Amino acid sequence: MGMRPPAGLPSLSKRSRVLLVLALVVAALLLVGPRLISTYTDWLWFGEVGFRGVFTTVLITRLLLFLVVGVVVGGIVWLALLLAYRSRPVFVPVSGPNDPVARYRTTVMTRLRLFGLAIPIAVGLLAGLIAQSSWVTVQLFVNGGAFGVADPEFGLDVGFYTFDLPFYRFVLNWLFVAVLLAFFASLVTHYIFGGLKLAGRGGALTNAARVQLAVLAGTFILLKAVAYWFDRYSLLSSSRKEPTFTGGSYTDMNAVLQAKLILLAIAVICAGAFFAAIFLRDLRIPAMATALLVLSSILVGAVWPLVVEQFSVRPNAADKESAYIERNIAATRQAYGITDDKVEYQDYQGYGTKPPRDVPADVMTIENTRLLDPNILSRTFTQQQQLKNFYGFPPTLDIDRYDIDGQLRDYIVAARELSSKSLTGNQTDWINKHTVYTHGNGLVAAPANRVNAAAGESAEEAANSNSGYPVYMVSDIASQEAGNQVIPVEQPRIYYGEVIADTDADYAIVGGSEGSDPREYDTDTSRYTYTGSGGVPIGNWFNRLAFAAKYTERNILFSGAIGSDSKIIYNRDPRDRVTHVAPWLTADGDSYPAVVDGKVVWIVDAYTTLQDYPYAQRSSLDGLVEDSIDQNTGRLLPRKEVSYIRNSVKATVDAYDGTVKLYQVDQNDPVLDAWMGVFPDAVQPADSIPDELRAHFRYPEDLFKVQREMLAKYHVDDPKEFFTNNAFWSVPSDPTIDTSANQPPYYVLVGDPETGKPSFNLTSAMVGYSREFLSAYLSVKSDPENYGKFTVLQLPTDTQTQGPQQTQNSMISDPRVASERTLLERSNKIQYGNLLTLPIADGGILYVEPMYTERSSTGPNTSTFPQLSRVLVSYREPPPSNSVRVGYAPTLAQALDQVFGAGTGSVATAPSAEEGTPPESGTTPPVDQGAAPAPTAPATPPSGTDVSAAVAELDASLDALTSAQRSGDFAAYGAALARVQKAVAAYEAIPK
């Protein structure tokens, strides 16, 4: 009986083939179509913002990587298949009628071209798609330069480790993949065509199969030898000793390093053994070589370092690791920009020796003490300055400073943005949402050290009155038309911002046909048509079709509101615009608005980062920059692991036309130099920064949070002391909230100790390691002339100065605070604002904290929001007393007088920043919250001999306070409390 040939794949009918082709085309369109549409719209968008060079450079780099890696990997696999097929045996016996290999062989032979090309092409496409994402590695290798810093082990420049080594690893990894795939492709091909037989005692290999597989296996082992060589350099970023320190340890440098060289030699020998199999038929030689390599990897590569670590290093860790900790300290300081030339350490005693009113710097500090907390007042801004339901403010406001009438003051600032998620009813119709409600209206600013206040109010009276609110200075359309802007803004319309980007209406369609009526809402009596340069034209049908597909919105195609001059505005978040035009940068979590040359611009801090700086401590940004602010607001954070970071670029985004500008602010950053080589025209040089813009630069919070975490450990110079952790600091927990989140850093305007002039600093208190006593005070300047200069005040370790948490406990446990809080909480919600730590009095620490009250809601339509009610102050007296004095009063001035004596509060009086301008309509006329309001019925201080009368009045006022508290009568309680305060002031005024 003759043998029946094995059947191939079932044939398809013509109709089935057509349907199959159509299905494949549809699937390809579904897969590739969105990417093509996105690429086209991105090309249009990059052209709009003037960064098309970035788009084309990235695109070309990705395409070249895709082609090169795809061709190399696919070509090697194709060559392996070709050689295996051409060297197949002429005659291949079939083991029987059910031989499965024969069936596969027939299938392959009938579709030889399909299998011979489809497999390498599929492999190449997949490899190319994966490899193109590594365009950053390739561009940094091509354009990277030297750091001018040599590593302490091999003496190579840091640029080799950050720019070159990742590229060599990239090439090596893809060669590994290509050779491994080629080996398996050859193995399977030889098996199918009879070059490899598994039947029999030991199987059989033809000469051609043996040679080809031996060459591929030997090449793979040889590549492994090269990998061992590069592994030596990777030891400088070892994580063996984390979290103690990062980088090569004693074991790495004295055991693992030698093991890598030994394994390299063994790998070369093993590769030679495989190549010898080309001429020798005995396969036991490469098998023995493979066993030797595996055994050596275990004994030399793993066991020997473990023995050294356990029996040599651990019993003497402090001494053995001392040199390597020293390397880690030096590298980490360099990588995070906290070297000794940038950080000035000063001893600070923790108690004052002079009255604050006698120190010019302290007068400036107290005068500008911030009472408004930008993390609490967003709802207050919204309720009082929203104007329309579709306007809004971000959950966390910003702090900036302005020079008004020759006086530099810090302000709480926010743009009144469009908040389309607040649209209701017919406002949510697509036409209204995307073509009518398109922009916000103006900038709102309030002096950070002032609120409007009524004289002599008690806390509960303030909580039920229209006082304790910010004093607003508004630059919007109405104030522009009236000509009374304190901060002049030529174009107050806000088309780009943080709030609008946080909605599903991220895009707006502006403009229309020539001569068409304005459509965009501007005011209740006027409409507007956008005239800025921002936006992508969608007047032609092709662009309309592209964006209709991008947003899956048919209205873009058919709406009559879109004309020949229409444009679509999207990517409206300032951070997103910056990271789109500069994808190599990491944007800070917070962008803030500023008025520069009459325009509202968003300022975005951007960072260059590296993952593997040799010996530098590795850190995760998402962990280090989170604190209580981020937990409350959900602010976007950079989420990546780094070992090097620089704020080398300041970016601006015009709030009206979306123009993005990148400015170089660090001229000593090799990473930025490399990127400026990749994109020569993307970043403008430092000398092109306008002075007015530079005056609004702030030291970025996220970078400062990372650096304070590093300074908590890396202020220590002695490696042995570093190993014990005794001298470490910790970031204090935020005492104003119930969770254990870190206290955020605070921007403050303080007096410069040398000149007495105002200096805008970012500051943070530091406590002892796992303790609550104050150990250090960090501050970094944002002023243009000293930008980025750190000052670290180190408190003595043999005395104890209260930290933020202890200070908070002392203040709220004060009898005056506790009793009034009990009464207030019956009908109010109490929130404590930023607890500011201020160095004053030539060595002292002043804590200032605003207390906000918010009336409990009394109905479904009642809107409540925080208002400043009281100010708490804490100060430690000098030895021998060392007692802590607490001030608690309606104003900072009164609280300071309670702590330092009468007269100190007078320096807290800040000149009105808006003299000559009318107050906002609907608000109480502003009274400086820094100064004590004049009482309506001032108590006459008794004479020096009338002490008994003062004591009697004090006792009587305390009795009245107790009675009022029991009665629950707020008005009576407020009057009684005011009487107590006057009695105390009168008693203290008696000459002792």
Secondary structure by P-SEA (a helix, b strand, c coil): cccccccccccccaaaaaaaaaaaaaaaaaacaaaaaaaaaaaaaaaaacaaaaaaaaaaaaaaaaaaaaaaaaaaaaaaaaaaaaacccbbbbcccccaaaaaaaaaaaaaaaaacaaaaaaaaaaaaaaccaaaaaaaaaccccccccccccccccccccccaaaaaaaaaaaaaaaaaaaaaaaaaaaaacccccccccccccaaaaaaaaaaaaaaaaaaaaaaaacccccccccccccccccccccccccaaaaaaaaaaaaaaaaaaaaaccccccaaaaaaaaaaaaaaaaacccaaaaaaaaccccccccccaaaaaaaaaaaaaaaaccccccbbbbbbcccccccccccaaaaaaaaacccccccccaaaaaaccccccccccccbbbbbccccccccccccccccccccccccccccccccccccccbbbbbbbcccccccccccccaaaaaaccccccccccccaaaaaaccccccccccccccccccccccccbbbccccccccccccccccbbbbbcccbbbbcccaaaaaaaaaacccccccccccccccbbbbccccaaaaaaaaccccccccbbbbbbcccbbbbbbbbbbbbccccccbbbbccccccccccccccccccccccccccccbbbbbccccbbbbbbbcccccaaaaaaaaaccccccccccccaaaaaaccccaaaaaaaaaaacccccccaaaaaacccbbbbcccccccccccbbbbbbbccccccccbbbbbbbbbbccccccccbbbbbbcccccccbbbbbbcccccccccaaaaaaaaaacaaaaaaaaaaaccbbbbbccccccccccbbbbbbbbbbbbcccccccbbbbbbbcbbbbbbbbcccccbbbbbbcccaaaaaaaaccccccccccccccccccccccccccccccccccccccccccccccaaaaaaaaaaaaaaaaaaaaaaccaaaaaaaaaaaaaaaaaaaaccc
